[in-house]
């Protein structure tokens, strides 16, 4: 039996479990048990066993052997939707290449910080259709959206042998473009299923305005990171083509209302690219954008040095670390909260913008 921590779990309640989103494997199992007149507590036992690292029905000894055999015959040996194709490791980071039952591939990254806590970078799509110019995932195009089971399956897969302290939707794909994303949040945050505190979840987005509006209304305690990368609309559209549909101004307006109402910090990701968006003009325009908001002190700029990827042309270059630190320092001089994002795994293409899901030797 794997020993898995419970750092990100809420206190589990008792009694009937809440409703599940339609389409999830857990709902199918629950409905099957109900139709078979199996007592409700058997489903709770099954959920608890999956949370504690059991991968196959036959391993769930809390269930009677005939029921385990019945479930295996009907649903297959495991309810888990992902299998491991490859694993890579570097200092403080592990990256797993998963494959879905349909053959789509995704990558998931677990980072270990020296302070002792862990964070998992989760994918929401196989590939991505947005074509951001800095991102290796975008060169694949969109293969397909992940289901809620495939999203949650990355987190609860027993191979990790532990649960992360926090979860970030910063892997492959744009979470807010996936219609199954909100179902996955429902599973992750519902007591009795995922039971994960919303405050331990971060959603990174390039800015899908209608869905961002939905996110801040339905999950106001989830942490939000909006990718900026340039304060100038024309240049931002070259880096993030979705700017032409949902502008930075429109997305910032949503976050402006959110910070004013909820009084929670939001993050602005700024990928610093040498000779592209690292000038004083860019910095001053970024400062002006933030200070135009009602609560500028609640906007935190996360400066990320550009990461070169094995699947990207060398059109962009990484800035010198001194230049990154100067950019951060100058933002602070303008009374803007800013830090350089700590990154791991560039050597195994596990850092920001590098995920590609290629089964390479």
Number of C-alpha atoms within 10 A of each C-alpha: 10 12 11 16 13 16 15 20 21 16 12 11 10 9 9 10 15 11 10 18 17 12 13 17 19 19 14 14 17 19 14 14 17 13 9 9 9 14 10 14 12 16 19 18 15 21 18 17 20 22 20 21 22 23 19 17 24 19 17 19 13 13 17 12 14 10 15 19 16 13 20 16 11 10 14 13 16 16 18 22 19 23 18 15 15 16 14 14 15 14 10 14 22 20 23 22 21 24 20 18 12 8 10 17 24 31 28 25 27 25 21 17 14 8 6 7 12 18 19 25 24 25 26 31 29 26 30 25 18 19 20 20 18 23 25 26 28 21 18 17 15 18 14 16 23 25 22 25 20 25 26 23 20 26 23 23 22 21 15 16 15 19 25 23 19 20 22 19 24 24 28 28 29 26 26 23 18 18 14 23 21 19 20 24 21 19 23 23 21 21 19 23 21 23 19 25 19 21 15 19 23 20 19 21 23 26 27 21 22 13 17 20 17 13 18 19 12 11 15 17 17 19 19 23 24 23 19 25 24 25 22 15 15 13 15 20 19 15 18 24 18 18 22 13 12 16 20 26 15 16 20 20 16 16 27 20 16 19 21 15 11 12 11 17 18 22 21 22 23 23 23 25 21 17 11 14 19 19 13 11 12 16 19 14 14 20 20 14 15 21 16 12 18 14 19 21 15 20 22 18 27 23 21 21 24 22 25 23 22 14 16 17 11 10 8 16 16 17 18 13 11 9 14 20 15 11 21 20 17 16 19 15 11 13 13 21 18 21 18 18 14 11 16 21 21 17 14 17 21 29 23 24 24 25 30 26 24 14 11 5 4
